């Protein structure tokens, strides 16, 4: 499925459908990619014997937190722990 079709089809895109569409569109063949896009992370080489672990995670208001009851610090803490775990 094309990336634009995913966004137009629904606001609730399944995570692995989006990953698959991104892989098809952008590929994973660059020489610096040690371990490509996966669930939440990739490993990228940058120079001799250097590797960077890139990770991301999403917190959605109304799903992972409620802004009416959560302080901004609490939301930030949750975002940090999700990405550092």
The first five atom37 places (N, CA, C, CB, O) and aatype in JSON, in Angstrom:
{
  "aatype": [20, 20, 20, 20, 20, 20, 20, 20, 20, 20, 20, 20, 20, 20, 20, 20, 20, 20, 20, 20, 20, 20, 20, 20, 20, 20, 20, 20, 20, 20, 20, 20, 20, 20, 20, 20, 20, 20, 20, 20, 20, 20, 20, 20, 20, 20, 20, 20, 20, 20, 20, 20, 20, 20, 20, 20, 20, 20, 20, 20, 20, 20, 20, 20, 20, 20, 20, 20, 20, 20, 20, 20, 20, 20, 20, 20, 20, 20, 20, 20, 20, 20, 20, 20, 20],
  "atom_mask": [
    [1, 1, 1, 1, 1],
    [1, 1, 1, 1, 1],
    [1, 1, 1, 1, 1],
    [1, 1, 1, 1, 1],
    [1, 1, 1, 1, 1],
    [1, 1, 1, 1, 1],
    [1, 1, 1, 1, 1],
    [1, 1, 1, 1, 1],
    [1, 1, 1, 1, 1],
    [1, 1, 1, 1, 1],
    [1, 1, 1, 1, 1],
    [1, 1, 1, 1, 1],
    [1, 1, 1, 1, 1],
    [1, 1, 1, 1, 1],
    [1, 1, 1, 1, 1],
    [1, 1, 1, 1, 1],
    [1, 1, 1, 1, 1],
    [1, 1, 1, 1, 1],
    [1, 1, 1, 1, 1],
    [1, 1, 1, 1, 1],
    [1, 1, 1, 1, 1],
    [1, 1, 1, 1, 1],
    [1, 1, 1, 1, 1],
    [1, 1, 1, 1, 1],
    [1, 1, 1, 1, 1],
    [1, 1, 1, 1, 1],
    [1, 1, 1, 1, 1],
    [1, 1, 1, 1, 1],
    [1, 1, 1, 1, 1],
    [1, 1, 1, 1, 1],
    [1, 1, 1, 1, 1],
    [1, 1, 1, 1, 1],
    [1, 1, 1, 1, 1],
    [1, 1, 1, 1, 1],
    [1, 1, 1, 1, 1],
    [1, 1, 1, 1, 1],
    [1, 1, 1, 1, 1],
    [1, 1, 1, 1, 1],
    [1, 1, 1, 1, 1],
    [1, 1, 1, 1, 1],
    [1, 1, 1, 1, 1],
    [1, 1, 1, 1, 1],
    [1, 1, 1, 1, 1],
    [1, 1, 1, 1, 1],
    [1, 1, 1, 1, 1],
    [1, 1, 1, 1, 1],
    [1, 1, 1, 1, 1],
    [1, 1, 1, 1, 1],
    [1, 1, 1, 1, 1],
    [1, 1, 1, 1, 1],
    [1, 1, 1, 1, 1],
    [1, 1, 1, 1, 1],
    [1, 1, 1, 1, 1],
    [1, 1, 1, 1, 1],
    [1, 1, 1, 1, 1],
    [1, 1, 1, 1, 1],
    [1, 1, 1, 1, 1],
    [1, 1, 1, 1, 1],
    [1, 1, 1, 1, 1],
    [1, 1, 1, 1, 1],
    [1, 1, 1, 1, 1],
    [1, 1, 1, 1, 1],
    [1, 1, 1, 1, 1],
    [1, 1, 1, 1, 1],
    [1, 1, 1, 1, 1],
    [1, 1, 1, 1, 1],
    [1, 1, 1, 1, 1],
    [1, 1, 1, 1, 1],
    [1, 1, 1, 1, 1],
    [1, 1, 1, 1, 1],
    [1, 1, 1, 1, 1],
    [1, 1, 1, 1, 1],
    [1, 1, 1, 1, 1],
    [1, 1, 1, 1, 1],
    [1, 1, 1, 1, 1],
    [1, 1, 1, 1, 1],
    [1, 1, 1, 1, 1],
    [1, 1, 1, 1, 1],
    [1, 1, 1, 1, 1],
    [1, 1, 1, 1, 1],
    [1, 1, 1, 1, 1],
    [1, 1, 1, 1, 1],
    [1, 1, 1, 1, 1],
    [1, 1, 1, 1, 1],
    [1, 1, 1, 1, 1]
  ],
  "atom_positions": [
    [[0.86, -1.18, 0.0], [0.0, 0.0, 0.0], [0.9, 1.24, 0.0], [-0.97, 0.0, 1.23], [1.87, 1.29, 0.75]],
    [[0.58, 2.21, -0.82], [1.36, 3.44, -0.9], [1.23, 4.23, 0.39], [0.9, 4.29, -2.09], [0.21, 4.18, 1.08]],
    [[2.29, 4.96, 0.71], [2.31, 5.74, 1.94], [1.17, 6.74, 1.98], [3.64, 6.47, 2.09], [0.51, 6.88, 3.01]],
    [[0.92, 7.44, 0.88], [-0.17, 8.42, 0.86], [-1.52, 7.75, 1.06], [-0.17, 9.19, -0.46], [-2.41, 8.31, 1.69]],
    [[-1.67, 6.54, 0.53], [-2.94, 5.82, 0.7], [-3.15, 5.44, 2.16], [-2.96, 4.56, -0.17], [-4.28, 5.44, 2.65]],
    [[-2.07, 5.12, 2.86], [-2.19, 4.8, 4.28], [-2.74, 5.99, 5.06], [-0.84, 4.38, 4.86], [-3.62, 5.84, 5.91]],
    [[-2.22, 7.18, 4.75], [-2.66, 8.36, 5.47], [-4.07, 8.77, 5.09], [-1.71, 9.51, 5.21], [-4.81, 9.29, 5.92]],
    [[-4.45, 8.53, 3.85], [-5.79, 8.9, 3.41], [-6.83, 7.88, 3.86], [-5.82, 9.04, 1.91], [-7.99, 8.24, 4.09]],
    [[-6.44, 6.62, 3.98], [-7.39, 5.56, 4.3], [-7.95, 5.69, 5.7], [-6.75, 4.22, 4.13], [-9.13, 5.42, 5.93]],
    [[-7.12, 6.09, 6.63], [-7.57, 6.1, 8.02], [-6.6, 6.88, 8.87], [-7.71, 4.67, 8.56], [-5.41, 6.96, 8.57]],
    [[-7.12, 7.47, 9.93], [-6.23, 8.13, 10.88], [-5.64, 7.12, 11.85], [-6.98, 9.23, 11.64], [-4.78, 7.46, 12.65]],
    [[-6.1, 5.89, 11.77], [-5.59, 4.82, 12.65], [-4.79, 3.82, 11.81], [-6.77, 4.1, 13.4], [-5.27, 2.74, 11.47]],
    [[-3.58, 4.21, 11.49], [-2.7, 3.37, 10.7], [-2.05, 2.35, 11.63], [-1.63, 4.21, 9.95], [-1.57, 2.7, 12.71]],
    [[-2.03, 1.1, 11.21], [-1.35, 0.09, 12.01], [0.16, 0.29, 11.88], [-1.76, -1.34, 11.57], [0.68, 0.57, 10.8]],
    [[0.84, 0.14, 13.0], [2.27, 0.43, 13.08], [3.08, -0.3, 12.02], [2.79, 0.07, 14.46], [3.88, 0.32, 11.32]],
    [[2.89, -1.59, 11.89], [3.72, -2.35, 10.96], [3.34, -2.11, 9.51], [3.62, -3.83, 11.27], [4.17, -2.33, 8.62]],
    [[2.12, -1.67, 9.23], [1.76, -1.26, 7.87], [2.52, 0.01, 7.5], [0.23, -1.02, 7.76], [3.0, 0.14, 6.37]],
    [[2.64, 0.93, 8.45], [3.41, 2.15, 8.2], [4.88, 1.83, 8.01], [3.23, 3.15, 9.37], [5.51, 2.38, 7.1]],
    [[5.44, 0.97, 8.83], [6.85, 0.58, 8.69], [7.08, -0.04, 7.31], [7.26, -0.41, 9.81], [8.05, 0.3, 6.64]],
    [[6.2, -0.93, 6.9], [6.33, -1.58, 5.59], [6.28, -0.54, 4.46], [5.2, -2.63, 5.41], [7.07, -0.61, 3.52]],
    [[5.36, 0.41, 4.55], [5.25, 1.45, 3.52], [6.5, 2.33, 3.49], [4.01, 2.32, 3.77], [6.97, 2.7, 2.41]],
    [[7.04, 2.67, 4.65], [8.27, 3.47, 4.7], [9.45, 2.71, 4.1], [8.58, 3.88, 6.14], [10.27, 3.29, 3.39]],
    [[9.55, 1.42, 4.39], [10.62, 0.59, 3.81], [10.52, 0.57, 2.29], [10.55, -0.85, 4.37], [11.53, 0.71, 1.6]],
    [[9.3, 0.4, 1.77], [9.11, 0.34, 0.33], [9.46, 1.67, -0.32], [7.67, -0.05, -0.01], [10.05, 1.71, -1.4]],
    [[9.09, 2.75, 0.32], [9.32, 4.07, -0.27], [10.78, 4.5, -0.19], [8.45, 5.09, 0.42], [11.33, 5.01, -1.16]],
    [[11.41, 4.3, 0.97], [12.76, 4.83, 1.19], [13.85, 3.77, 1.18], [12.79, 5.56, 2.5], [15.02, 4.11, 1.06]],
    [[13.49, 2.5, 1.3], [14.47, 1.43, 1.26], [15.32, 1.35, 2.52], [15.37, 1.61, 0.07], [15.21, 2.18, 3.42]],
    [[16.15, 0.34, 2.57], [17.05, 0.15, 3.71], [18.4, -0.36, 3.2], [16.45, -0.85, 4.75], [18.97, -1.28, 3.79]],
    [[18.9, 0.23, 2.12], [20.11, -0.29, 1.5], [21.33, 0.61, 1.64], [19.86, -0.53, 0.07], [22.38, 0.29, 1.07]],
    [[21.25, 1.69, 2.35], [22.4, 2.58, 2.51], [23.5, 1.86, 3.27], [21.99, 3.87, 3.25], [23.23, 1.08, 4.19]],
    [[24.74, 2.11, 2.89], [25.88, 1.4, 3.49], [26.04, 1.65, 4.98], [27.15, 1.79, 2.78], [26.66, 0.85, 5.67]],
    [[25.5, 2.74, 5.5], [25.64, 3.03, 6.93], [24.6, 2.3, 7.79], [25.53, 4.52, 7.16], [24.7, 2.33, 9.02]],
    [[23.63, 1.66, 7.17], [22.59, 0.97, 7.93], [23.1, -0.41, 8.33], [21.27, 0.86, 7.11], [23.31, -1.28, 7.48]],
    [[23.29, -0.6, 9.64], [23.72, -1.89, 10.17], [22.51, -2.78, 10.38], [24.5, -1.71, 11.5], [22.5, -3.95, 9.97]],
    [[21.51, -2.24, 11.0], [20.23, -2.95, 11.24], [19.14, -1.94, 10.96], [20.13, -3.54, 12.72], [19.01, -0.95, 11.68]],
    [[18.35, -2.17, 9.94], [17.38, -1.2, 9.48], [16.14, -1.09, 10.35], [16.97, -1.52, 8.12], [16.04, -1.66, 11.43]],
    [[15.21, -0.33, 9.83], [13.97, -0.03, 10.52], [13.32, -1.31, 11.03], [13.01, 0.73, 9.61], [13.2, -2.3, 10.31]],
    [[12.92, -1.26, 12.27], [12.25, -2.39, 12.89], [11.06, -1.88, 13.66], [13.21, -3.18, 13.82], [10.36, -0.98, 13.2]],
    [[10.83, -2.43, 14.81], [9.69, -2.01, 15.61], [9.86, -0.56, 16.06], [9.51, -2.93, 16.83], [9.02, 0.28, 15.77]],
    [[10.94, -0.27, 16.76], [11.15, 1.07, 17.29], [12.59, 1.56, 17.16], [10.76, 1.12, 18.73], [12.92, 2.62, 17.7]],
    [[13.45, 0.84, 16.46], [14.86, 1.22, 16.47], [15.58, 0.81, 15.2], [15.55, 0.62, 17.67], [15.12, -0.04, 14.44]],
    [[16.74, 1.44, 14.99], [17.65, 1.09, 13.91], [19.07, 1.33, 14.42], [17.36, 1.92, 12.6], [19.28, 2.11, 15.35]],
    [[20.05, 0.65, 13.8], [21.46, 0.84, 14.14], [22.15, 1.41, 12.9], [22.14, -0.51, 14.61], [22.06, 0.84, 11.81]],
    [[22.83, 2.53, 13.09], [23.5, 3.23, 12.01], [24.99, 3.34, 12.33], [22.87, 4.64, 11.79], [25.36, 3.69, 13.45]],
    [[25.84, 3.03, 11.34], [27.29, 3.18, 11.5], [27.68, 4.61, 11.17], [28.06, 2.17, 10.61], [27.14, 5.21, 10.23]],
    [[28.61, 5.15, 11.94], [29.11, 6.51, 11.65], [30.59, 6.56, 11.97], [28.33, 7.59, 12.47], [31.0, 6.97, 13.05]],
    [[31.37, 6.14, 11.04], [32.81, 6.15, 11.24], [33.31, 4.79, 11.71], [33.2, 7.21, 12.24], [32.54, 3.85, 11.88]],
    [[34.6, 4.74, 11.9], [35.25, 3.49, 12.26], [34.83, 3.03, 13.66], [36.77, 3.64, 12.19], [35.02, 3.75, 14.64]],
    [[34.27, 1.84, 13.74], [33.86, 1.22, 15.01], [32.89, 2.05, 15.82], [35.07, 0.94, 15.84], [32.86, 1.95, 17.05]],
    [[32.08, 2.87, 15.18], [31.08, 3.67, 15.88], [29.7, 3.29, 15.37], [31.33, 5.2, 15.7], [29.47, 3.19, 14.17]],
    [[28.79, 3.09, 16.31], [27.41, 2.75, 15.97], [26.48, 3.63, 16.78], [27.12, 1.24, 16.24], [26.78, 3.97, 17.93]],
    [[25.38, 4.0, 16.2], [24.35, 4.79, 16.89], [23.06, 3.99, 16.86], [24.16, 6.2, 16.23], [22.65, 3.49, 15.81]],
    [[22.43, 3.89, 17.99], [21.13, 3.26, 18.09], [20.1, 4.38, 18.06], [21.0, 2.38, 19.38], [20.07, 5.22, 18.96]],
    [[19.27, 4.39, 17.05], [18.22, 5.4, 16.9], [16.9, 4.76, 17.29], [18.17, 5.98, 15.45], [16.54, 3.7, 16.78]],
    [[16.19, 5.41, 18.18], [14.93, 4.85, 18.63], [13.88, 5.94, 18.74], [15.1, 4.13, 19.98], [14.19, 7.11, 18.94]],
    [[12.66, 5.54, 18.61], [11.56, 6.48, 18.76], [10.33, 5.74, 19.27], [11.25, 7.2, 17.42], [10.18, 4.53, 19.05]],
    [[9.48, 6.45, 19.91], [8.22, 5.88, 20.36], [7.21, 7.01, 20.38], [8.35, 5.19, 21.77], [7.58, 8.18, 20.51]],
    [[5.97, 6.69, 20.26], [4.91, 7.68, 20.16], [3.99, 7.59, 21.36], [4.11, 7.5, 18.87], [3.59, 6.5, 21.77]],
    [[3.67, 8.73, 21.93], [2.63, 8.81, 22.95], [1.51, 9.65, 22.36], [3.17, 9.43, 24.3], [1.73, 10.78, 21.92]],
    [[0.31, 9.11, 22.36], [-0.84, 9.81, 21.79], [-1.78, 10.26, 22.9], [-1.58, 8.92, 20.78], [-2.19, 9.47, 23.75]],
    [[-2.11, 11.54, 22.86], [-3.07, 12.08, 23.83], [-4.39, 11.34, 23.7], [-3.27, 13.61, 23.63], [-4.87, 11.1, 22.6]],
    [[-4.97, 11.0, 24.82], [-6.23, 10.27, 24.83], [-6.05, 8.76, 24.78], [-7.06, 10.71, 23.68], [-7.0, 8.01, 25.03]],
    [[-4.85, 8.33, 24.46], [-4.55, 6.89, 24.45], [-3.53, 6.57, 25.54], [-4.02, 6.45, 23.07], [-3.75, 5.68, 26.36]],
    [[-2.42, 7.28, 25.53], [-1.34, 7.03, 26.49], [-1.36, 7.99, 27.68], [-0.01, 7.12, 25.79], [-0.75, 7.71, 28.71]],
    [[-2.03, 9.09, 27.55], [-2.14, 10.05, 28.65], [-3.37, 10.93, 28.43], [-0.86, 10.92, 28.76], [-3.88, 11.06, 27.32]],
    [[-3.81, 11.54, 29.51], [-4.95, 12.47, 29.47], [-4.44, 13.82, 29.95], [-6.16, 11.96, 30.36], [-4.09, 13.97, 31.12]],
    [[-4.4, 14.8, 29.06], [-3.85, 16.11, 29.42], [-4.66, 16.81, 30.5], [-3.79, 16.99, 28.2], [-4.15, 17.71, 31.18]],
    [[-5.9, 16.41, 30.67], [-6.71, 17.04, 31.72], [-6.23, 16.64, 33.1], [-8.18, 16.67, 31.55], [-6.41, 17.39, 34.06]],
    [[-5.62, 15.47, 33.22], [-5.21, 14.98, 34.54], [-3.7, 14.8, 34.69], [-5.88, 13.67, 34.81], [-3.22, 14.62, 35.8]],
    [[-2.95, 14.86, 33.6], [-1.5, 14.65, 33.66], [-0.77, 15.98, 33.52], [-1.03, 13.67, 32.57], [-1.08, 16.78, 32.63]],
    [[0.18, 16.22, 34.4], [1.03, 17.41, 34.3], [2.01, 17.23, 33.14], [1.79, 17.67, 35.65], [2.32, 16.1, 32.77]],
    [[2.49, 18.34, 32.58], [3.44, 18.25, 31.47], [4.69, 17.47, 31.87], [3.82, 19.65, 30.99], [5.23, 16.72, 31.06]],
    [[5.14, 17.64, 33.09], [6.3, 16.89, 33.57], [6.05, 15.39, 33.57], [6.68, 17.34, 34.96], [6.95, 14.61, 33.25]],
    [[4.84, 14.99, 33.94], [4.49, 13.56, 33.93], [4.47, 13.0, 32.51], [3.12, 13.35, 34.6], [4.92, 11.88, 32.26]],
    [[3.95, 13.8, 31.58], [3.92, 13.37, 30.18], [5.34, 13.24, 29.64], [3.09, 14.36, 29.31], [5.67, 12.28, 28.96]],
    [[6.18, 14.22, 29.95], [7.58, 14.18, 29.53], [8.32, 12.99, 30.11], [8.29, 15.45, 29.92], [9.1, 12.34, 29.42]],
    [[8.07, 12.71, 31.39], [8.7, 11.56, 32.04], [8.29, 10.27, 31.35], [8.34, 11.51, 33.54], [9.11, 9.39, 31.1]],
    [[7.02, 10.15, 31.06], [6.53, 8.94, 30.38], [7.15, 8.81, 28.99], [4.99, 8.96, 30.27], [7.53, 7.72, 28.58]],
    [[7.26, 9.93, 28.27], [7.88, 9.89, 26.95], [9.34, 9.47, 27.04], [7.76, 11.27, 26.27], [9.81, 8.67, 26.23]],
    [[10.05, 10.01, 28.01], [11.47, 9.66, 28.18], [11.63, 8.18, 28.53], [12.11, 10.52, 29.26], [12.48, 7.5, 27.95]],
    [[10.84, 7.69, 29.46], [10.99, 6.28, 29.85], [10.59, 5.34, 28.72], [10.14, 5.99, 31.09], [11.17, 4.26, 28.59]],
    [[9.63, 5.73, 27.91], [9.23, 4.88, 26.78], [10.37, 4.77, 25.77], [7.97, 5.45, 26.09], [10.6, 3.7, 25.2]],
    [[11.09, 5.86, 25.55], [12.16, 5.86, 24.56], [13.48, 5.35, 25.09], [12.34, 7.24, 24.02], [14.34, 4.93, 24.32]],
    [[13.67, 5.38, 26.39], [14.92, 4.91, 26.98], [14.85, 3.48, 27.47], [15.32, 5.8, 28.11], [15.87, 2.91, 27.87]],
    [[13.68, 2.89, 27.45], [13.54, 1.52, 27.97], [13.97, 0.48, 26.96], [12.1, 1.26, 28.4], [13.91, -0.72, 27.24]]
  ]
}
